[in-house]
Amino acid sequence: RIANIMLSGAVCLSDETTYLREHFKDGEDLRLFELDKLNELPDMIKILLKDDDLRMNIARKAYNAASVEHIWDEKAKQVLELISK
């Protein structure tokens, strides 16, 4: 779902996970929030909605990041490499 959002040209907001922290940059490729700080989420959304340049830059970087590693062709290659080991 994260990659699909990024590939659609939208800004993804998600609760943070180890995987997302390792593969994407918060504030550049997507916006991450902590579940125990949900009170901060409305302000994060307001900032994104008010700042077109910020939103468009994050969406562009997200698309670029997701289109490199998170498309089905690339995932299939990764699976085939694991199987062939």
C-alpha positions as CSV (number, residue, x, y, z in Angstrom):
1,R,0.0,0.0,0.0
2,I,2.9,2.4,0.7
3,A,4.5,1.9,-2.7
4,N,1.1,2.2,-4.4
5,I,0.5,5.6,-2.7
6,M,4.0,6.8,-3.7
7,L,3.6,5.6,-7.3
8,S,0.3,7.3,-7.6
9,G,2.0,10.7,-7.0
10,A,0.5,11.3,-3.6
11,V,2.2,12.0,-0.3
12,C,2.1,8.9,2.0
13,L,1.5,9.4,5.7
14,S,2.1,6.2,7.8
15,D,2.9,5.1,11.2
16,E,6.6,4.5,11.5
17,T,8.0,1.0,11.1
18,T,11.6,-0.3,11.0
19,Y,11.1,-1.2,7.3
20,L,9.9,2.3,6.4
21,R,12.7,4.0,8.3
22,E,15.3,1.7,6.6
23,H,14.0,2.2,3.0
24,F,12.6,5.8,3.0
25,K,13.5,9.2,4.4
26,D,10.8,10.8,6.6
27,G,10.1,14.3,5.3
28,E,11.6,13.5,1.9
29,D,9.9,10.4,0.6
30,L,6.9,10.2,3.0
31,R,5.8,11.5,6.3
32,L,5.9,9.2,9.3
33,F,4.1,9.6,12.6
34,E,4.3,7.8,16.0
35,L,1.2,6.0,17.1
36,D,1.7,7.3,20.6
37,K,1.8,10.9,19.3
38,L,-1.4,10.9,17.2
39,N,-2.2,14.4,18.5
40,E,0.7,15.7,16.2
41,L,-0.9,14.2,13.1
42,P,-3.5,17.0,12.4
43,D,-0.7,19.6,12.4
44,M,1.4,17.5,10.1
45,I,-1.5,17.2,7.6
46,K,-2.2,21.0,7.8
47,I,1.4,21.8,7.0
48,L,1.3,19.5,4.0
49,L,-2.0,20.9,2.7
50,K,-0.9,24.5,3.1
51,D,2.6,24.0,1.5
52,D,2.2,23.0,-2.2
53,D,5.9,23.0,-2.9
54,L,6.6,20.8,0.1
55,R,3.8,18.4,-0.8
56,M,4.9,18.3,-4.5
57,N,8.6,17.7,-3.6
58,I,7.8,14.8,-1.2
59,A,5.4,13.3,-3.8
60,R,8.1,13.6,-6.5
61,K,10.8,12.1,-4.4
62,A,8.5,9.4,-3.2
63,Y,7.6,8.4,-6.8
64,N,11.3,8.3,-7.7
65,A,12.2,6.2,-4.6
66,A,9.3,3.7,-5.1
67,S,9.8,3.4,-8.9
68,V,13.4,2.1,-8.3
69,E,12.8,-0.8,-5.9
70,H,9.1,-1.1,-5.3
71,I,7.6,-2.1,-8.6
72,W,6.5,-5.6,-9.4
73,D,9.3,-6.2,-11.9
74,E,11.9,-5.4,-9.3
75,K,10.2,-7.4,-6.6
76,A,10.0,-10.4,-8.9
77,K,13.8,-10.1,-9.6
78,Q,14.5,-10.0,-5.9
79,V,12.5,-13.1,-5.3
80,L,14.1,-15.0,-8.1
81,E,17.6,-14.0,-6.8
82,L,16.6,-15.4,-3.4
83,I,15.4,-18.6,-4.9
84,S,18.5,-19.1,-7.0
85,K,20.8,-18.9,-4.0
